[in-house]
Amino acid sequence: MSSVKNLKKDINYTLGDIIEECYVWELLNPKDDSKKSEAIIDEAIATFDELLSKVHAKNVENKKAHFKSISAELESKATALVEKVNSL
């Protein structure tokens, strides 16, 4: 991880793209129930808040390992959210 700034950008862009994809799905399928896509959006926002709170944690002993674990968690949660979007 080159910097905390880039990690924050990765979190923002990745989860933002997932939310945007949910909105696109809602626009393309106006007759379908949008509760599933809204639940995915809520989950993405909760994930965003959770990951940023971990990034801003001050009492971390090994910062490099801490940020790598956040990056890995972002990847796993984003993959799960993308699978949910694809199943809409």
C-alpha angles and dihedrals in degrees: 000000000000098000146345088245091060091047090054090049091050091052092047097046096042097049091038090057091051091051091047090052089054090053091049090051090051091051093048093046106040095158095053121090109266096202092098093052091046089053090052090050091050091049091050091051091049090049090050092052092046095050094046091050087054091049091053094048109127103193099070121136101194107032096181093055091042093055092044090054090050090051091050091048090051090053094049095045093045090051090052092049092049090052089053091050091049091052092057 
